[in-house]
Amino acid sequence: MTKEIGIGLSALFLPAALLLASPGGAAEQDAGRFQLERSGDHFVRLDRQTGAMAICQDQNGNLVCRMAADVRTAYDDELDRLSDRVAKLEKAVAANKGSDLPSDAEVDRTLGIMQKFMRGFMGMAKEFQNEEPNTKPLPQKT
Protein backbone atom coordinates (compact mmCIF):
# COMPACT_ATOMS: atom_id res chain seq x y z
CA MET A 1 0.00 0.00 0.00
CA THR A 2 1.88 3.05 -1.24
CA LYS A 3 0.50 6.54 -0.90
CA GLU A 4 1.83 9.18 -3.24
CA ILE A 5 2.10 12.88 -2.72
CA GLY A 6 1.89 14.92 -5.92
CA ILE A 7 3.61 18.30 -5.87
CA GLY A 8 3.98 20.56 -8.88
CA LEU A 9 7.56 21.65 -9.54
CA SER A 10 6.47 25.26 -9.24
CA ALA A 11 5.06 24.49 -5.75
CA LEU A 12 8.54 23.55 -4.58
CA PHE A 13 9.81 27.00 -5.38
CA LEU A 14 6.72 28.84 -4.10
CA PRO A 15 7.97 29.09 -0.48
CA ALA A 16 11.20 30.69 -1.71
CA ALA A 17 9.24 33.15 -3.86
CA LEU A 18 6.99 34.02 -0.91
CA LEU A 19 10.04 34.50 1.26
CA LEU A 20 11.43 37.04 -1.19
CA ALA A 21 8.06 38.75 -1.63
CA SER A 22 7.11 39.18 2.03
CA PRO A 23 9.27 40.25 4.94
CA GLY A 24 8.20 37.68 7.53
CA GLY A 25 5.49 35.24 8.46
CA ALA A 26 5.04 31.55 7.89
CA ALA A 27 6.85 31.58 4.53
CA GLU A 28 10.15 32.23 6.26
CA GLN A 29 9.62 29.26 8.54
CA ASP A 30 8.72 26.84 5.72
CA ALA A 31 11.27 28.03 3.16
CA GLY A 32 14.09 25.99 4.65
CA ARG A 33 12.03 23.05 5.86
CA PHE A 34 12.68 20.74 2.91
CA GLN A 35 15.97 20.00 1.22
CA LEU A 36 16.06 18.33 -2.21
CA GLU A 37 19.11 16.48 -3.49
CA ARG A 38 19.34 14.95 -6.95
CA SER A 39 20.36 11.30 -6.97
CA GLY A 40 20.46 9.88 -10.49
CA ASP A 41 17.04 10.19 -12.12
CA HIS A 42 15.23 11.00 -8.88
CA PHE A 43 15.41 13.34 -5.90
CA VAL A 44 15.73 12.67 -2.20
CA ARG A 45 13.62 15.03 -0.09
CA LEU A 46 14.56 15.61 3.55
CA ASP A 47 12.11 17.23 5.96
CA ARG A 48 14.43 19.18 8.26
CA GLN A 49 11.80 19.44 11.01
CA THR A 50 10.87 15.76 11.30
CA GLY A 51 13.83 14.05 9.65
CA ALA A 52 11.50 12.15 7.31
CA MET A 53 12.95 11.24 3.93
CA ALA A 54 11.12 10.61 0.67
CA ILE A 55 12.10 9.53 -2.83
CA CYS A 56 10.71 11.89 -5.48
CA GLN A 57 10.46 11.60 -9.27
CA ASP A 58 9.33 14.02 -11.97
CA GLN A 59 6.18 12.61 -13.57
CA ASN A 60 4.60 14.82 -16.25
CA GLY A 61 5.76 18.05 -14.64
CA ASN A 62 4.79 16.98 -11.12
CA LEU A 63 7.21 15.91 -8.47
CA VAL A 64 5.73 12.73 -6.97
CA CYS A 65 7.21 11.72 -3.61
CA ARG A 66 6.98 8.39 -1.81
CA MET A 67 7.99 7.95 1.79
CA ALA A 68 10.85 5.60 2.52
CA ALA A 69 9.64 2.15 3.66
CA ASP A 70 10.78 2.45 7.29
CA VAL A 71 9.27 5.93 7.60
CA ARG A 72 6.06 4.70 5.99
CA THR A 73 5.75 1.84 8.48
CA ALA A 74 6.27 4.19 11.44
CA TYR A 75 3.77 6.65 9.91
CA ASP A 76 1.13 3.94 9.43
CA ASP A 77 1.71 2.61 12.97
CA GLU A 78 1.25 6.09 14.42
CA LEU A 79 -1.92 6.64 12.37
CA ASP A 80 -3.33 3.33 13.63
CA ARG A 81 -2.45 4.20 17.24
CA LEU A 82 -4.08 7.62 16.97
CA SER A 83 -7.18 6.19 15.25
CA ASP A 84 -7.62 3.71 18.10
CA ARG A 85 -7.18 6.48 20.66
CA VAL A 86 -9.76 8.72 18.94
CA ALA A 87 -12.24 5.83 18.79
CA LYS A 88 -11.80 5.15 22.53
CA LEU A 89 -12.21 8.84 23.37
CA GLU A 90 -15.36 9.11 21.24
CA LYS A 91 -16.84 6.08 23.03
CA ALA A 92 -16.01 7.59 26.42
CA VAL A 93 -17.60 10.91 25.49
CA ALA A 94 -20.73 9.20 24.17
CA ALA A 95 -21.02 7.06 27.34
CA ASN A 96 -20.64 10.07 29.68
CA LYS A 97 -22.95 12.44 27.82
CA GLY A 98 -25.04 14.26 30.40
CA SER A 99 -23.93 12.14 33.36
CA ASP A 100 -21.69 14.85 34.77
CA LEU A 101 -24.57 17.26 35.43
CA PRO A 102 -26.07 17.33 38.92
CA SER A 103 -29.69 16.39 39.43
CA ASP A 104 -32.32 18.96 40.43
CA ALA A 105 -32.30 17.59 43.99
CA GLU A 106 -28.51 18.04 44.22
CA VAL A 107 -28.79 21.63 42.95
CA ASP A 108 -31.58 22.42 45.45
CA ARG A 109 -29.56 20.94 48.33
CA THR A 110 -26.47 22.93 47.33
CA LEU A 111 -28.47 26.17 47.10
CA GLY A 112 -29.96 25.50 50.54
CA ILE A 113 -26.48 25.08 52.04
CA MET A 114 -25.27 28.27 50.34
CA GLN A 115 -28.31 30.25 51.62
CA LYS A 116 -27.75 29.02 55.17
CA PHE A 117 -24.07 29.98 54.97
CA MET A 118 -24.82 33.46 53.56
CA ARG A 119 -27.52 34.17 56.19
CA GLY A 120 -25.09 33.25 58.96
CA PHE A 121 -22.34 35.36 57.44
CA MET A 122 -24.62 38.39 56.96
CA GLY A 123 -25.85 38.00 60.55
CA MET A 124 -22.27 38.15 61.85
CA ALA A 125 -21.55 41.19 59.69
CA LYS A 126 -24.61 43.00 61.13
CA GLU A 127 -23.49 42.14 64.67
CA PHE A 128 -20.10 43.72 64.01
CA GLN A 129 -21.77 46.84 62.64
CA ASN A 130 -24.07 47.14 65.67
CA GLU A 131 -21.30 46.76 68.26
CA GLU A 132 -20.39 49.91 70.13
CA PRO A 133 -17.23 51.38 68.78
CA ASN A 134 -14.17 51.29 71.00
CA THR A 135 -14.30 54.54 73.00
CA LYS A 136 -10.63 54.61 73.84
CA PRO A 137 -8.72 57.03 71.68
CA LEU A 138 -6.19 55.47 69.40
CA PRO A 139 -2.56 56.21 70.24
CA GLN A 140 -0.75 58.76 68.13
CA LYS A 141 1.85 57.25 65.83
CA THR A 142 3.64 60.46 64.97
Contact map, one row per residue, 1 for C-alpha under 8 A:
1110000000000000000000000000000000000000000000000000000000000000000000000000000000000000000000000000000000000000000000000000000000000000000000
1111000000000000000000000000000000000000000000000000000000000000010000000000000000000000000000000000000000000000000000000000000000000000000000
1111100000000000000000000000000000000000000000000000000000000000010000000000000000000000000000000000000000000000000000000000000000000000000000
0111110000000000000000000000000000000000000000000000000000000001110000000000000000000000000000000000000000000000000000000000000000000000000000
0011111000000000000000000000000000000000000000000000000000000001110000000000000000000000000000000000000000000000000000000000000000000000000000
0001111100000000000000000000000000000000000000000000000000000111100000000000000000000000000000000000000000000000000000000000000000000000000000
0000111110110000000000000000000000000000000000000000000000000111100000000000000000000000000000000000000000000000000000000000000000000000000000
0000011111110000000000000000000000000000000000000000000000001110000000000000000000000000000000000000000000000000000000000000000000000000000000
0000001111111000000000000000000000000000000000000000000000001110000000000000000000000000000000000000000000000000000000000000000000000000000000
0000000111111100000000000000000000000000000000000000000000000000000000000000000000000000000000000000000000000000000000000000000000000000000000
0000001111111110000000000000000000000000000000000000000000000000000000000000000000000000000000000000000000000000000000000000000000000000000000
0000001111111110000000000000000000000000000000000000000000000000000000000000000000000000000000000000000000000000000000000000000000000000000000
0000000011111111100000000000000000000000000000000000000000000000000000000000000000000000000000000000000000000000000000000000000000000000000000
0000000001111111110000000000000000000000000000000000000000000000000000000000000000000000000000000000000000000000000000000000000000000000000000
0000000000111111111000000011011000000000000000000000000000000000000000000000000000000000000000000000000000000000000000000000000000000000000000
0000000000001111111100000010001000000000000000000000000000000000000000000000000000000000000000000000000000000000000000000000000000000000000000
0000000000001111111110000000000000000000000000000000000000000000000000000000000000000000000000000000000000000000000000000000000000000000000000
0000000000000111111111000010000000000000000000000000000000000000000000000000000000000000000000000000000000000000000000000000000000000000000000
0000000000000011111111110011001000000000000000000000000000000000000000000000000000000000000000000000000000000000000000000000000000000000000000
0000000000000001111111100000000000000000000000000000000000000000000000000000000000000000000000000000000000000000000000000000000000000000000000
0000000000000000111111100000000000000000000000000000000000000000000000000000000000000000000000000000000000000000000000000000000000000000000000
0000000000000000011111111000000000000000000000000000000000000000000000000000000000000000000000000000000000000000000000000000000000000000000000
0000000000000000001111111000000000000000000000000000000000000000000000000000000000000000000000000000000000000000000000000000000000000000000000
0000000000000000001001111111000000000000000000000000000000000000000000000000000000000000000000000000000000000000000000000000000000000000000000
0000000000000000000001111111100000000000000000000000000000000000000000000000000000000000000000000000000000000000000000000000000000000000000000
0000000000000000000000011111110000000000000000000000000000000000000000000000000000000000000000000000000000000000000000000000000000000000000000
0000000000000011011000011111111000000000000000000000000000000000000000000000000000000000000000000000000000000000000000000000000000000000000000
0000000000000010001000011111111100000000000000000000000000000000000000000000000000000000000000000000000000000000000000000000000000000000000000
0000000000000000000000001111111110000000000000000000000000000000000000000000000000000000000000000000000000000000000000000000000000000000000000
0000000000000010000000000111111111000000000000000000000000000000000000000000000000000000000000000000000000000000000000000000000000000000000000
0000000000000011001000000011111111000000000000000000000000000000000000000000000000000000000000000000000000000000000000000000000000000000000000
0000000000000000000000000001111111100000000000010000000000000000000000000000000000000000000000000000000000000000000000000000000000000000000000
0000000000000000000000000000111111100000000000111000000000000000000000000000000000000000000000000000000000000000000000000000000000000000000000
0000000000000000000000000000011111110000000011110000000000000000000000000000000000000000000000000000000000000000000000000000000000000000000000
0000000000000000000000000000000111111000000011110000000000000000000000000000000000000000000000000000000000000000000000000000000000000000000000
0000000000000000000000000000000001111100001111000000000000000000000000000000000000000000000000000000000000000000000000000000000000000000000000
0000000000000000000000000000000000111110001110000000000000000000000000000000000000000000000000000000000000000000000000000000000000000000000000
0000000000000000000000000000000000011111111100000000000000000000000000000000000000000000000000000000000000000000000000000000000000000000000000
0000000000000000000000000000000000001111111100000000000000000000000000000000000000000000000000000000000000000000000000000000000000000000000000
0000000000000000000000000000000000000111111000000000000000000000000000000000000000000000000000000000000000000000000000000000000000000000000000
0000000000000000000000000000000000000111111000000000000010000000000000000000000000000000000000000000000000000000000000000000000000000000000000
0000000000000000000000000000000000000111111100000000001111000000000000000000000000000000000000000000000000000000000000000000000000000000000000
0000000000000000000000000000000000011111111110000000001110000000000000000000000000000000000000000000000000000000000000000000000000000000000000
0000000000000000000000000000000000011110011111000000111100000000000000000000000000000000000000000000000000000000000000000000000000000000000000
0000000000000000000000000000000001111000001111100000111100000000000000000000000000000000000000000000000000000000000000000000000000000000000000
0000000000000000000000000000000001110000000111110011110000000000000000000000000000000000000000000000000000000000000000000000000000000000000000
0000000000000000000000000000000011100000000011111111100000000000000000000000000000000000000000000000000000000000000000000000000000000000000000
0000000000000000000000000000000111100000000001111111000000000000000000000000000000000000000000000000000000000000000000000000000000000000000000
0000000000000000000000000000000010000000000000111110000000000000000000000000000000000000000000000000000000000000000000000000000000000000000000
0000000000000000000000000000000000000000000000111111000000000000000000000000000000000000000000000000000000000000000000000000000000000000000000
0000000000000000000000000000000000000000000001111111100000000000000000000000000000000000000000000000000000000000000000000000000000000000000000
0000000000000000000000000000000000000000000001110111110000000000001000100000000000000000000000000000000000000000000000000000000000000000000000
0000000000000000000000000000000000000000000111100011111000000000001100100000000000000000000000000000000000000000000000000000000000000000000000
0000000000000000000000000000000000000000000111000001111100000000111100000000000000000000000000000000000000000000000000000000000000000000000000
0000000000000000000000000000000000000000011110000000111110000000111100000000000000000000000000000000000000000000000000000000000000000000000000
0000000000000000000000000000000000000000011110000000011111000011110000000000000000000000000000000000000000000000000000000000000000000000000000
0000000000000000000000000000000000000000111000000000001111100011100000000000000000000000000000000000000000000000000000000000000000000000000000
0000000000000000000000000000000000000000010000000000000111111111000000000000000000000000000000000000000000000000000000000000000000000000000000
0000000000000000000000000000000000000000000000000000000011111111000000000000000000000000000000000000000000000000000000000000000000000000000000
0000000000000000000000000000000000000000000000000000000001111100000000000000000000000000000000000000000000000000000000000000000000000000000000
0000000110000000000000000000000000000000000000000000000001111110000000000000000000000000000000000000000000000000000000000000000000000000000000
0000011110000000000000000000000000000000000000000000000001111111000000000000000000000000000000000000000000000000000000000000000000000000000000
0000011110000000000000000000000000000000000000000000000111101111100000000000000000000000000000000000000000000000000000000000000000000000000000
0001111000000000000000000000000000000000000000000000000111100111110000000000000000000000000000000000000000000000000000000000000000000000000000
0001111000000000000000000000000000000000000000000000011110000011111000000000000000000000000000000000000000000000000000000000000000000000000000
0111100000000000000000000000000000000000000000000000011100000001111100000000000000000000000000000000000000000000000000000000000000000000000000
0000000000000000000000000000000000000000000000000001111000000000111110110000000000000000000000000000000000000000000000000000000000000000000000
0000000000000000000000000000000000000000000000000000111000000000011111110000000000000000000000000000000000000000000000000000000000000000000000
0000000000000000000000000000000000000000000000000000000000000000001111111000000000000000000000000000000000000000000000000000000000000000000000
0000000000000000000000000000000000000000000000000000000000000000000111111100000000000000000000000000000000000000000000000000000000000000000000
0000000000000000000000000000000000000000000000000001100000000000001111111110000000000000000000000000000000000000000000000000000000000000000000
0000000000000000000000000000000000000000000000000000000000000000001111111111000000000000000000000000000000000000000000000000000000000000000000
0000000000000000000000000000000000000000000000000000000000000000000011111111100000000000000000000000000000000000000000000000000000000000000000
0000000000000000000000000000000000000000000000000000000000000000000001111111110000000000000000000000000000000000000000000000000000000000000000
0000000000000000000000000000000000000000000000000000000000000000000000111111111000000000000000000000000000000000000000000000000000000000000000
0000000000000000000000000000000000000000000000000000000000000000000000011111111100000000000000000000000000000000000000000000000000000000000000
0000000000000000000000000000000000000000000000000000000000000000000000001111111110000000000000000000000000000000000000000000000000000000000000
0000000000000000000000000000000000000000000000000000000000000000000000000111111111000000000000000000000000000000000000000000000000000000000000
0000000000000000000000000000000000000000000000000000000000000000000000000011111111100000000000000000000000000000000000000000000000000000000000
0000000000000000000000000000000000000000000000000000000000000000000000000001111111110000000000000000000000000000000000000000000000000000000000
0000000000000000000000000000000000000000000000000000000000000000000000000000111111111000000000000000000000000000000000000000000000000000000000
0000000000000000000000000000000000000000000000000000000000000000000000000000011111111100000000000000000000000000000000000000000000000000000000
0000000000000000000000000000000000000000000000000000000000000000000000000000001111111110000000000000000000000000000000000000000000000000000000
0000000000000000000000000000000000000000000000000000000000000000000000000000000111111111000000000000000000000000000000000000000000000000000000
0000000000000000000000000000000000000000000000000000000000000000000000000000000011111111100000000000000000000000000000000000000000000000000000
0000000000000000000000000000000000000000000000000000000000000000000000000000000001111111110000000000000000000000000000000000000000000000000000
0000000000000000000000000000000000000000000000000000000000000000000000000000000000111111111000000000000000000000000000000000000000000000000000
0000000000000000000000000000000000000000000000000000000000000000000000000000000000011111111100000000000000000000000000000000000000000000000000
0000000000000000000000000000000000000000000000000000000000000000000000000000000000001111111110000000000000000000000000000000000000000000000000
0000000000000000000000000000000000000000000000000000000000000000000000000000000000000111111111000000000000000000000000000000000000000000000000
0000000000000000000000000000000000000000000000000000000000000000000000000000000000000011111111100000000000000000000000000000000000000000000000
0000000000000000000000000000000000000000000000000000000000000000000000000000000000000001111111110000000000000000000000000000000000000000000000
0000000000000000000000000000000000000000000000000000000000000000000000000000000000000000111111111000000000000000000000000000000000000000000000
0000000000000000000000000000000000000000000000000000000000000000000000000000000000000000011111111000000000000000000000000000000000000000000000
0000000000000000000000000000000000000000000000000000000000000000000000000000000000000000001111111000000000000000000000000000000000000000000000
0000000000000000000000000000000000000000000000000000000000000000000000000000000000000000000111111111000000000000000000000000000000000000000000
0000000000000000000000000000000000000000000000000000000000000000000000000000000000000000000011111111000000000000000000000000000000000000000000
0000000000000000000000000000000000000000000000000000000000000000000000000000000000000000000000011111100000000000000000000000000000000000000000
0000000000000000000000000000000000000000000000000000000000000000000000000000000000000000000000011111110000000000000000000000000000000000000000
0000000000000000000000000000000000000000000000000000000000000000000000000000000000000000000000011111110000000000000000000000000000000000000000
0000000000000000000000000000000000000000000000000000000000000000000000000000000000000000000000000111111000000000000000000000000000000000000000
0000000000000000000000000000000000000000000000000000000000000000000000000000000000000000000000000011111101100000000000000000000000000000000000
0000000000000000000000000000000000000000000000000000000000000000000000000000000000000000000000000000111111100000000000000000000000000000000000
0000000000000000000000000000000000000000000000000000000000000000000000000000000000000000000000000000011111110000000000000000000000000000000000
0000000000000000000000000000000000000000000000000000000000000000000000000000000000000000000000000000001111111000000000000000000000000000000000
0000000000000000000000000000000000000000000000000000000000000000000000000000000000000000000000000000011111111100000000000000000000000000000000
0000000000000000000000000000000000000000000000000000000000000000000000000000000000000000000000000000011111111110000000000000000000000000000000
0000000000000000000000000000000000000000000000000000000000000000000000000000000000000000000000000000000111111111000000000000000000000000000000
0000000000000000000000000000000000000000000000000000000000000000000000000000000000000000000000000000000011111111100000000000000000000000000000
0000000000000000000000000000000000000000000000000000000000000000000000000000000000000000000000000000000001111111110000000000000000000000000000
0000000000000000000000000000000000000000000000000000000000000000000000000000000000000000000000000000000000111111111000000000000000000000000000
0000000000000000000000000000000000000000000000000000000000000000000000000000000000000000000000000000000000011111111100000000000000000000000000
0000000000000000000000000000000000000000000000000000000000000000000000000000000000000000000000000000000000001111111110000000000000000000000000
0000000000000000000000000000000000000000000000000000000000000000000000000000000000000000000000000000000000000111111111000000000000000000000000
0000000000000000000000000000000000000000000000000000000000000000000000000000000000000000000000000000000000000011111111100000000000000000000000
0000000000000000000000000000000000000000000000000000000000000000000000000000000000000000000000000000000000000001111111110000000000000000000000
0000000000000000000000000000000000000000000000000000000000000000000000000000000000000000000000000000000000000000111111111000000000000000000000
0000000000000000000000000000000000000000000000000000000000000000000000000000000000000000000000000000000000000000011111111100000000000000000000
0000000000000000000000000000000000000000000000000000000000000000000000000000000000000000000000000000000000000000001111111110000000000000000000
0000000000000000000000000000000000000000000000000000000000000000000000000000000000000000000000000000000000000000000111111111000000000000000000
0000000000000000000000000000000000000000000000000000000000000000000000000000000000000000000000000000000000000000000011111111100000000000000000
0000000000000000000000000000000000000000000000000000000000000000000000000000000000000000000000000000000000000000000001111111110000000000000000
0000000000000000000000000000000000000000000000000000000000000000000000000000000000000000000000000000000000000000000000111111111000000000000000
0000000000000000000000000000000000000000000000000000000000000000000000000000000000000000000000000000000000000000000000011111111100000000000000
0000000000000000000000000000000000000000000000000000000000000000000000000000000000000000000000000000000000000000000000001111111110000000000000
0000000000000000000000000000000000000000000000000000000000000000000000000000000000000000000000000000000000000000000000000111111111000000000000
0000000000000000000000000000000000000000000000000000000000000000000000000000000000000000000000000000000000000000000000000011111111100000000000
0000000000000000000000000000000000000000000000000000000000000000000000000000000000000000000000000000000000000000000000000001111111100000000000
0000000000000000000000000000000000000000000000000000000000000000000000000000000000000000000000000000000000000000000000000000111111100000000000
0000000000000000000000000000000000000000000000000000000000000000000000000000000000000000000000000000000000000000000000000000011111110000000000
0000000000000000000000000000000000000000000000000000000000000000000000000000000000000000000000000000000000000000000000000000001111111000000000
0000000000000000000000000000000000000000000000000000000000000000000000000000000000000000000000000000000000000000000000000000000001111100000000
0000000000000000000000000000000000000000000000000000000000000000000000000000000000000000000000000000000000000000000000000000000000111110000000
0000000000000000000000000000000000000000000000000000000000000000000000000000000000000000000000000000000000000000000000000000000000011111100000
0000000000000000000000000000000000000000000000000000000000000000000000000000000000000000000000000000000000000000000000000000000000001111100000
0000000000000000000000000000000000000000000000000000000000000000000000000000000000000000000000000000000000000000000000000000000000000111110000
0000000000000000000000000000000000000000000000000000000000000000000000000000000000000000000000000000000000000000000000000000000000000111111000
0000000000000000000000000000000000000000000000000000000000000000000000000000000000000000000000000000000000000000000000000000000000000001111100
0000000000000000000000000000000000000000000000000000000000000000000000000000000000000000000000000000000000000000000000000000000000000000111110
0000000000000000000000000000000000000000000000000000000000000000000000000000000000000000000000000000000000000000000000000000000000000000011111
0000000000000000000000000000000000000000000000000000000000000000000000000000000000000000000000000000000000000000000000000000000000000000001111
0000000000000000000000000000000000000000000000000000000000000000000000000000000000000000000000000000000000000000000000000000000000000000000111
